[in-house]
Amino acid sequence: MSMKIISICPSNTELCVYLGIEDQLIAIDDYSDWPDSIQHLPKVGPDLSINLDLVQSLKPDLVLASLSVPGMEKNIEGLQERGIPHLTFNPQSLEDIAQDLITLGEAVGLPKKAAEQAAQFRATIQRYKEISDTIEQRPSLYWEWWPNPLFTPGRINWLTEISRLAGGYNLFEDVDLASVTVSSEDVLSRNPDYICLAWVGVPLKRINPKIVRKRENWADLTALQNDRIFIMEEPLYCRPSPRLLDGLEKLAAILHPEKFCKERPVM
């Protein structure tokens, strides 16, 4: 069964790739920048301002929508108003991503393949967990999503899981939210061991650690004293797709190379 699919969110596009149905995509949103093989497809706008008239004119069999970023609700309302067939994903955890793979597979007539991919995804997570569970000294990670005001993930986010699986912990995992606005003083008082910059929507080359170093009193932070400030690729950490495991591999190698570099878990 072949369908005409439009993805209006990068993480949904990446789900299609992992399921092996990227050849069924007929259009993507402006931010779906991976893989290179689909960049020739028509673009239907940025994820918060999708051109639904264009989407409708392409007559898709299925549109893959998402609530992973605040503000995407209007896309779903527009799809409903136009009667366009769609699936909406809203993953908050790694297990949610596995479930989304299965849901997508069932929708496109590939339930067996989706179940296999989800099983591989879960097996890789379990392998990291087994190694991570042996680590006693866990460094704290301050994830910065935005530099002004400061935004960071709270407990209800896959980065809390990724941090734990890599042998560390999210500095703000005690805050029962998906996204937290914090003050400079909050970060100073918690004194992270590592600073991970993943500024949402900002190209890697424009992420400037000097901005962080110049903040008042931040030079005294343990992370900066030890030069443990890292620029982390947004696509590998800020999108709820199986590519998070590529980000996990990189983070684990940074935090505990002696534990994770001997044997690369299989995806």
Secondary structure, DSSP 8 states (H G I E B T S, - for coil): ----EEE-SHHHHHHHHHHT-GGGEEEE-TT----GGGTTS-B---TTS--HHHHHHT--SEEEEE-SSTTTHHHHHHHHHHT--EEEE---SHHHHHHHHHHHHHHTT-HHHHHHHHHHHHHHHHHHHHHHTT-----EEEEESEETTEEEE-SSSHHHHHHHHTT-EETTTTS-SSEEEE-HHHHHHH--SEEEE--TT--GGG--HHHHHTSTTGGGSHHHHTT-EEE--HHHHSS-STTHHHHHHHHHHHH-HHHHSSS----
